[in-house]
Amino acid sequence: MATTESDGTARPLVRAYAMTGIRPRYALAIEALVFTTAGPEVRAGLLPEHQRILHLCEEVKSVAEISALLTMPLGVAKILAADLLEAGMVTIEQPAAALSGGTPDVTLLERVLSGLRKL
């Protein structure tokens, strides 16, 4: 199914990332911290989305922040961050609860909720 643009060209209604069914290679928590380890010289051949994440994560950002700041769905941000981790271009620090398979700390969830309400 497609929708027609004003110039007569067809554009799919479903975004490409939704049709692929790709899952992240790593189970990244939304609060996992991402930091760029790759220098600017190796970024040139990457997809624009990967380049944007690398630039953004020159300062530590969570997966949720990447998603919000780059206005992309959380699942897409997780997949792209996992791609960069696999390529050795970022380091990712998972929270202890995510590594142990446990539930997140209630205090952390309350702080996140409080922060969201302030937005």
NUTI-424981 format. One record per atom (N, C-alpha, C): residue number from 1; residue in one letter; chain; atom name; x, y, z. Coordinates in steps of 0.02 Angstrom, whole numbers. Example, Ala and Ser with C-alpha at 12.3 -4.5 7.8 and 13.67 -1.06 7.14 Angstrom:
2
PT   nr  rest  kette  atom    east   north      up
PT    1     a      A     N     660    -284     390
PT    1     a      A    CA     615    -225     390
PT    1     a      A     C     660    -165     390
PT    2     s      A     N     642    -112     354
PT    2     s      A    CA     684     -53     357
PT    2     s      A     C     645       2     394
//
This chain:
119
PT   nr  rest  kette  atom    east   north      up
PT    1     m      A     N      42     -58       0
PT    1     m      A    CA       0       0       0
PT    1     m      A     C      44      62       0
PT    2     a      A     N      25     113     -38
PT    2     a      A    CA      66     173     -43
PT    2     a      A     C      21     234     -43
PT    3     t      A     N      51     290     -28
PT    3     t      A    CA      17     354     -33
PT    3     t      A     C      51     393     -89
PT    4     t      A     N      14     438    -121
PT    4     t      A    CA      41     475    -178
PT    4     t      A     C      61     545    -156
PT    5     e      A     N     122     564    -174
PT    5     e      A    CA     148     631    -160
PT    5     e      A     C     117     681    -208
PT    6     s      A     N     125     745    -195
PT    6     s      A    CA      97     797    -238
PT    6     s      A     C     128     796    -308
PT    7     d      A     N     188     769    -315
PT    7     d      A    CA     219     766    -381
PT    7     d      A     C     202     701    -418
PT    8     g      A     N     158     660    -389
PT    8     g      A    CA     136     599    -423
PT    8     g      A     C     176     537    -406
PT    9     t      A     N     230     543    -367
PT    9     t      A    CA     269     484    -349
PT    9     t      A     C     238     448    -290
PT   10     a      A     N     245     383    -289
PT   10     a      A    CA     216     343    -235
PT   10     a      A     C     267     337    -178
PT   11     r      A     N     241     338    -117
PT   11     r      A    CA     283     332     -58
PT   11     r      A     C     249     280     -13
PT   12     p      A     N     287     231      13
PT   12     p      A    CA     255     180      56
PT   12     p      A     C     229     211     120
PT   13     l      A     N     172     184     145
PT   13     l      A    CA     144     207     208
PT   13     l      A     C     183     181     268
PT   14     v      A     N     214     123     261
PT   14     v      A    CA     251      93     316
PT   14     v      A     C     325     110     307
PT   15     r      A     N     356     134     360
PT   15     r      A    CA     427     151     358
PT   15     r      A     C     468      88     347
PT   16     a      A     N     526      96     316
PT   16     a      A    CA     569      39     300
PT   16     a      A     C     590      -1     361
PT   17     y      A     N     606      33     417
PT   17     y      A    CA     628      -3     476
PT   17     y      A     C     572     -46     506
PT   18     a      A     N     510     -26     495
PT   18     a      A    CA     454     -65     521
PT   18     a      A     C     443    -129     480
PT   19     m      A     N     459    -127     417
PT   19     m      A    CA     449    -185     373
PT   19     m      A     C     503    -237     381
PT   20     t      A     N     561    -218     406
PT   20     t      A    CA     617    -265     408
PT   20     t      A     C     611    -316     463
PT   21     g      A     N     579    -298     518
PT   21     g      A    CA     573    -344     575
PT   21     g      A     C     638    -356     611
PT   22     i      A     N     686    -311     603
PT   22     i      A    CA     751    -318     635
PT   22     i      A     C     745    -307     710
PT   23     r      A     N     779    -347     748
PT   23     r      A    CA     782    -339     820
PT   23     r      A     C     854    -321     838
PT   24     p      A     N     864    -283     892
PT   24     p      A    CA     932    -267     912
PT   24     p      A     C     972    -330     928
PT   25     r      A     N    1036    -329     912
PT   25     r      A    CA    1079    -387     926
PT   25     r      A     C    1092    -394    1000
PT   26     y      A     N    1086    -338    1036
PT   26     y      A    CA    1098    -336    1108
PT   26     y      A     C    1034    -310    1141
PT   27     a      A     N    1018    -336    1198
PT   27     a      A    CA     959    -312    1236
PT   27     a      A     C     979    -249    1273
PT   28     l      A     N     970    -192    1241
PT   28     l      A    CA     990    -129    1271
PT   28     l      A     C     932    -100    1312
PT   29     a      A     N     947     -80    1373
PT   29     a      A    CA     897     -47    1415
PT   29     a      A     C     891      25    1391
PT   30     i      A     N     833      55    1402
PT   30     i      A    CA     824     124    1379
PT   30     i      A     C     870     173    1417
PT   31     e      A     N     891     153    1477
PT   31     e      A    CA     936     196    1515
PT   31     e      A     C    1010     179    1505
PT   32     a      A     N    1024     132    1459
PT   32     a      A    CA    1094     115    1444
PT   32     a      A     C    1130     177    1418
PT   33     l      A     N    1191     187    1441
PT   33     l      A    CA    1230     246    1422
PT   33     l      A     C    1275     231    1363
PT   34     v      A     N    1275     276    1314
PT   34     v      A    CA    1313     267    1252
PT   34     v      A     C    1364     323    1247
PT   35     f      A     N    1426     305    1229
PT   35     f      A    CA    1480     353    1220
PT   35     f      A     C    1520     336    1158
PT   36     t      A     N    1533     385    1117
PT   36     t      A    CA    1570     375    1054
PT   36     t      A     C    1644     362    1069
PT   37     t      A     N    1671     310    1036
PT   37     t      A    CA    1742     295    1041
PT   37     t      A     C    1777     304     975
PT   38     a      A     N    1739     312     920
PT   38     a      A    CA    1768     319     853
PT   38     a      A     C    1784     392     839
PT   39     g      A     N    1840     403     807
PT   39     g      A    CA    1859     470     788
PT   39     g      A     C    1821     493     725
PT   40     p      A     N    1822     557     711
PT   40     p      A    CA    1785     584     653
PT   40     p      A     C    1808     555     586
PT   41     e      A     N    1870     532     582
PT   41     e      A    CA    1896     507     518
PT   41     e      A     C    1862     443     495
PT   42     v      A     N    1834     403     540
PT   42     v      A    CA    1803     339     520
PT   42     v      A     C    1728     345     510
PT   43     r      A     N    1700     403     521
PT   43     r      A    CA    1628     412     516
PT   43     r      A     C    1603     425     446
PT   44     a      A     N    1647     444     401
PT   44     a      A    CA    1626     465     334
PT   44     a      A     C    1586     413     295
PT   45     g      A     N    1603     350     301
PT   45     g      A    CA    1569     299     262
PT   45     g      A     C    1507     271     294
PT   46     l      A     N    1486     298     350
PT   46     l      A    CA    1428     272     385
PT   46     l      A     C    1363     303     362
PT   47     l      A     N    1308     269     379
PT   47     l      A    CA    1242     297     365
PT   47     l      A     C    1233     363     403
PT   48     p      A     N    1193     409     377
PT   48     p      A    CA    1183     473     412
PT   48     p      A     C    1157     464     483
PT   49     e      A     N    1115     415     495
PT   49     e      A    CA    1088     403     562
PT   49     e      A     C    1143     383     610
PT   50     h      A     N    1188     339     587
PT   50     h      A    CA    1245     319     629
PT   50     h      A     C    1290     379     644
PT   51     q      A     N    1302     420     593
PT   51     q      A    CA    1344     480     603
PT   51     q      A     C    1312     527     654
PT   52     r      A     N    1246     536     651
PT   52     r      A    CA    1212     580     698
PT   52     r      A     C    1218     553     770
PT   53     i      A     N    1212     488     778
PT   53     i      A    CA    1219     459     845
PT   53     i      A     C    1290     468     871
PT   54     l      A     N    1340     455     828
PT   54     l      A    CA    1409     463     849
PT   54     l      A     C    1424     535     870
PT   55     h      A     N    1399     582     831
PT   55     h      A    CA    1409     653     848
PT   55     h      A     C    1375     670     914
PT   56     l      A     N    1313     648     922
PT   56     l      A    CA    1275     662     982
PT   56     l      A     C    1307     632    1044
PT   57     c      A     N    1335     572    1036
PT   57     c      A    CA    1362     535    1094
PT   57     c      A     C    1436     550    1107
PT   58     e      A     N    1461     606    1081
PT   58     e      A    CA    1527     628    1102
PT   58     e      A     C    1524     646    1176
PT   59     e      A     N    1464     663    1199
PT   59     e      A    CA    1449     669    1271
PT   59     e      A     C    1402     612    1286
PT   60     v      A     N    1409     580    1343
PT   60     v      A    CA    1370     521    1360
PT   60     v      A     C    1295     536    1357
PT   61     k      A     N    1259     492    1323
PT   61     k      A    CA    1186     497    1317
PT   61     k      A     C    1156     429    1328
PT   62     s      A     N    1095     427    1355
PT   62     s      A    CA    1059     364    1361
PT   62     s      A     C    1026     348    1295
PT   63     v      A     N    1006     285    1287
PT   63     v      A    CA     971     264    1226
PT   63     v      A     C     906     304    1219
PT   64     a      A     N     872     317    1275
PT   64     a      A    CA     811     356    1273
PT   64     a      A     C     824     428    1249
PT   65     e      A     N     879     457    1272
PT   65     e      A    CA     897     525    1250
PT   65     e      A     C     912     527    1175
PT   66     i      A     N     948     476    1151
PT   66     i      A    CA     963     472    1080
PT   66     i      A     C     898     472    1040
PT   67     s      A     N     852     430    1061
PT   67     s      A    CA     787     424    1029
PT   67     s      A     C     751     492    1027
PT   68     a      A     N     748     524    1085
PT   68     a      A    CA     712     588    1090
PT   68     a      A     C     747     644    1052
PT   69     l      A     N     812     650    1060
PT   69     l      A    CA     848     706    1028
PT   69     l      A     C     852     700     952
PT   70     l      A     N     852     639     927
PT   70     l      A    CA     855     629     855
PT   70     l      A     C     786     614     825
PT   71     t      A     N     735     619     866
PT   71     t      A    CA     665     607     846
PT   71     t      A     C     657     543     805
PT   72     m      A     N     681     489     835
PT   72     m      A    CA     673     423     804
PT   72     m      A     C     642     376     856
PT   73     p      A     N     606     326     832
PT   73     p      A    CA     576     278     880
PT   73     p      A     C     630     244     922
PT   74     l      A     N     612     226     983
PT   74     l      A    CA     659     195    1029
PT   74     l      A     C     689     131    1001
PT   75     g      A     N     648      90     970
PT   75     g      A    CA     673      28     941
PT   75     g      A     C     726      39     888
PT   76     v      A     N     717      91     848
PT   76     v      A    CA     766     108     796
PT   76     v      A     C     831     131     828
PT   77     a      A     N     826     173     881
PT   77     a      A    CA     885     196     916
PT   77     a      A     C     924     137     946
PT   78     k      A     N     888      88     973
PT   78     k      A    CA     921      29    1000
PT   78     k      A     C     958     -10     946
PT   79     i      A     N     926     -19     889
PT   79     i      A    CA     958     -56     834
PT   79     i      A     C    1020     -20     809
PT   80     l      A     N    1016      45     800
PT   80     l      A    CA    1073      84     775
PT   80     l      A     C    1130      85     825
PT   81     a      A     N    1113      92     889
PT   81     a      A    CA    1166      91     941
PT   81     a      A     C    1199      22     944
PT   82     a      A     N    1159     -31     936
PT   82     a      A    CA    1187     -99     936
PT   82     a      A     C    1233    -109     876
PT   83     d      A     N    1214     -81     818
PT   83     d      A    CA    1258     -84     759
PT   83     d      A     C    1325     -51     773
PT   84     l      A     N    1323       8     804
PT   84     l      A    CA    1385      45     819
PT   84     l      A     C    1427       8     871
PT   85     l      A     N    1394     -24     920
PT   85     l      A    CA    1430     -63     970
PT   85     l      A     C    1466    -121     936
PT   86     e      A     N    1431    -155     892
PT   86     e      A    CA    1461    -212     857
PT   86     e      A     C    1520    -191     814
PT   87     a      A     N    1517    -131     786
PT   87     a      A    CA    1571    -104     745
PT   87     a      A     C    1628     -76     787
PT   88     g      A     N    1620     -73     853
PT   88     g      A    CA    1672     -47     897
PT   88     g      A     C    1677      28     897
PT   89     m      A     N    1623      63     878
PT   89     m      A    CA    1625     136     874
PT   89     m      A     C    1596     171     934
PT   90     v      A     N    1562     132     978
PT   90     v      A    CA    1536     160    1040
PT   90     v      A     C    1548     110    1096
PT   91     t      A     N    1546     136    1157
PT   91     t      A    CA    1543      92    1215
PT   91     t      A     C    1474     103    1245
PT   92     i      A     N    1447      50    1273
PT   92     i      A    CA    1381      54    1304
PT   92     i      A     C    1385      25    1373
PT   93     e      A     N    1362      63    1421
PT   93     e      A    CA    1361      41    1490
PT   93     e      A     C    1289      26    1509
PT   94     q      A     N    1275     -38    1519
PT   94     q      A    CA    1208     -60    1538
PT   94     q      A     C    1199     -51    1613
PT   95     p      A     N    1138     -34    1635
PT   95     p      A    CA    1125     -31    1707
PT   95     p      A     C    1128    -100    1737
PT   96     a      A     N    1144    -104    1801
PT   96     a      A    CA    1152    -169    1834
PT   96     a      A     C    1090    -212    1830
PT   97     a      A     N    1030    -182    1834
PT   97     a      A    CA     968    -220    1831
PT   97     a      A     C     960    -254    1763
PT   98     a      A     N     981    -220    1709
PT   98     a      A    CA     974    -249    1642
PT   98     a      A     C    1023    -307    1633
PT   99     l      A     N    1082    -302    1662
PT   99     l      A    CA    1131    -355    1656
PT   99     l      A     C    1111    -417    1695
PT  100     s      A     N    1081    -407    1753
PT  100     s      A    CA    1062    -464    1795
PT  100     s      A     C     995    -493    1776
PT  101     g      A     N     958    -460    1732
PT  101     g      A    CA     892    -484    1713
PT  101     g      A     C     839    -465    1763
PT  102     g      A     N     857    -425    1813
PT  102     g      A    CA     811    -405    1865
PT  102     g      A     C     768    -346    1843
PT  103     t      A     N     727    -323    1888
PT  103     t      A    CA     685    -266    1873
PT  103     t      A     C     721    -202    1891
PT  104     p      A     N     704    -147    1858
PT  104     p      A    CA     737     -83    1872
PT  104     p      A     C     720     -58    1942
PT  105     d      A     N     763     -17    1968
PT  105     d      A    CA     755      13    2034
PT  105     d      A     C     694      60    2033
PT  106     v      A     N     651      54    2083
PT  106     v      A    CA     591      95    2087
PT  106     v      A     C     609     169    2093
PT  107     t      A     N     662     184    2128
PT  107     t      A    CA     685     254    2136
PT  107     t      A     C     703     283    2068
PT  108     l      A     N     737     244    2027
PT  108     l      A    CA     754     267    1959
PT  108     l      A     C     691     280    1919
PT  109     l      A     N     644     235    1922
PT  109     l      A    CA     582     244    1884
PT  109     l      A     C     544     307    1907
PT  110     e      A     N     544     320    1972
PT  110     e      A    CA     512     380    1998
PT  110     e      A     C     547     443    1974
PT  111     r      A     N     614     441    1971
PT  111     r      A    CA     651     500    1945
PT  111     r      A     C     637     511    1872
PT  112     v      A     N     633     458    1833
PT  112     v      A    CA     617     464    1761
PT  112     v      A     C     547     493    1753
PT  113     l      A     N     499     468    1791
PT  113     l      A    CA     431     493    1787
PT  113     l      A     C     428     566    1805
PT  114     s      A     N     464     585    1858
PT  114     s      A    CA     466     655    1878
PT  114     s      A     C     495     699    1823
PT  115     g      A     N     548     675    1792
PT  115     g      A    CA     579     713    1736
PT  115     g      A     C     532     720    1677
PT  116     l      A     N     494     667    1662
PT  116     l      A    CA     447     670    1607
PT  116     l      A     C     391     720    1621
PT  117     r      A     N     369     721    1683
PT  117     r      A    CA     316     768    1701
PT  117     r      A     C     339     841    1695
PT  118     k      A     N     403     853    1706
PT  118     k      A    CA     430     921    1701
PT  118     k      A     C     433     945    1629
PT  119     l      A     N     434     898    1582
PT  119     l      A    CA     436     917    1511
PT  119     l      A     C     371     948    1493
//
